[in-house]
Amino acid sequence: MSTRNSKASAARRIAFLNDWPGYLGWTFVAAIVLTVLFGIVPFIVVAVIGLGQGTIPSPDAGGIYGTGPGYPLFQPPFWLLWIPAVLTLVLSVGTIPMQSKLDSFVFSVRGDLAVFAFVGFVQTIAAAGAFGGPQAGTLLWASLVWLVAVALFAVHGLVDLVGQAFGSPARRPR
């Protein structure tokens, strides 16, 4: 009975590990959607409201990223950018043991993920400085989480590329 349970347990672990790249793919999709939802959409909403009210500051005062009388109408909850930042960091750590199970997108898997993390970093920095920077402290710490993810993706991607360049069979995509 004990042997049967241990075999079943081992089979479940293997099945989970085989499916893990799929879970990471959904984590990546969630991080993209949340970055757009929490980082880009609030700027659009505030700008549209400002256009409708005619309260958008002059370009000298920061334009849609600036402040002025009646603008912005509300402070978007940019602190929510912590969620995709942490998800991306989880992705950067979770993909470390994976070599050939990840499919390539544009550059390489980790190159694409590094580019996405960098976009999240830039968006978080923009949100930190927007509207007088009331959330700057919180968002600057979140931007560091993004940067750690960028570094992990980039370094591991370079290690993979060097392994492929020197013909290491363990690093070649299947």
PyMOL commands that set and color helices and strands:
alter all, ss='L'
color gray80, all
select helices_A, chain A and resi 2-53+59-61+63-65+78-94+109-132+136-165+169-171
alter helices_A, ss='H'
color red, helices_A
deselect
rebuild
show_as cartoon
